[in-house]
């Protein structure tokens, strides 16, 4: 049982490879139960006290149960409540462990 409720689903797509003849091998996709929180913020660049540039940054934190096989080359697809699909590669992967060292959550920032 997960530490937090996992009510959403993410689709993990592993990258395909090249076989010994140089042909592309298909990528594999599989769904995983998850919980994700998404948000955005605006970063303002200042020069001499004057805002010279603003950049909007969107971030999503995805929590998976226990230890999951997720790498930096994988694509993670999420569909929010508005029906908007977000597909990105992980920027940071953290494994959260309990007091005896067993993995209880895989935390992925995309």
C-alpha positions in Angstrom: 0.0 0.0 0.0 1.3 3.4 -0.9 2.1 6.1 1.6 0.0 8.7 -0.3 -3.1 8.0 -2.4 -2.2 7.2 -6.0 -5.3 8.2 -8.0 -3.7 9.3 -11.3 -2.0 7.3 -14.0 1.2 8.0 -15.8 2.4 6.3 -19.0 6.1 5.5 -19.0 7.7 5.1 -22.5 11.1 3.5 -22.6 13.2 4.5 -25.6 13.7 2.0 -28.4 17.1 1.0 -29.4 19.0 -0.2 -32.5 19.5 -3.9 -33.1 22.6 -5.5 -34.5 21.5 -4.8 -38.1 20.9 -1.1 -37.5 17.1 -1.3 -37.5 15.1 0.6 -34.9 13.5 -1.6 -32.2 10.1 -0.5 -30.9 9.8 1.3 -27.6 7.7 -0.1 -24.8 5.0 1.7 -22.9 3.3 0.8 -19.6 1.0 2.6 -17.2 1.8 3.2 -13.5 -0.4 4.5 -10.8 1.0 7.8 -9.5 0.2 11.1 -7.8 1.4 14.3 -9.4 1.3 18.0 -8.5 1.9 20.5 -11.3 2.5 24.2 -11.2 4.3 27.1 -12.8 6.1 30.2 -11.8 7.6 33.3 -13.4 11.3 34.0 -13.1 12.2 37.7 -13.5 15.8 38.7 -14.5 16.8 42.0 -13.0 19.6 44.3 -14.1 20.2 47.4 -12.1 16.8 47.1 -10.3 14.9 46.9 -13.6 13.2 43.7 -14.8 14.8 42.9 -18.2 13.3 39.5 -18.9 10.6 37.2 -17.6 10.5 33.4 -18.1 7.6 31.1 -17.3 8.7 27.8 -15.8 6.4 24.8 -15.3 7.2 22.0 -13.0 5.5 18.7 -12.1 6.4 16.4 -9.2 5.3 12.8 -9.8 5.2 10.2 -6.9 5.3 6.5 -7.7 4.9 3.7 -5.2 8.1 1.9 -4.1 11.1 1.6 -6.4 10.2 2.1 -10.1 12.4 1.5 -13.1 12.5 5.1 -14.5 15.5 6.6 -16.2 16.4 10.0 -17.6 15.8 8.9 -21.2 12.2 7.8 -20.5 9.2 9.8 -21.5 6.5 10.3 -18.9 3.0 11.2 -20.1 0.4 12.7 -17.8 -3.2 13.7 -18.5 -4.6 16.3 -16.1 -8.3 16.9 -15.2 -8.7 19.3 -18.1 -7.6 16.7 -20.6 -4.3 18.3 -21.3 -1.5 15.8 -22.0 2.0 16.6 -20.8 4.9 14.5 -22.0 8.4 15.2 -20.7 11.6 13.6 -19.7 12.7 13.4 -16.0 15.0 16.2 -14.7 15.5 14.7 -11.2 14.8 11.3 -9.8 14.8 10.6 -6.0 14.2 7.5 -4.1 12.6 8.0 -0.6 13.3 5.3 1.9 11.9 4.4 5.3 13.8 4.1 8.5 15.1 0.6 7.7 16.2 1.5 4.2 13.4 0.0 2.1 12.2 2.2 -0.8 8.7 3.6 -0.2 8.4 6.3 -3.0 10.0 7.2 -6.2 9.9 11.0 -6.7 10.4 12.3 -10.2 10.5 16.0 -11.3 9.6 16.6 -14.9 
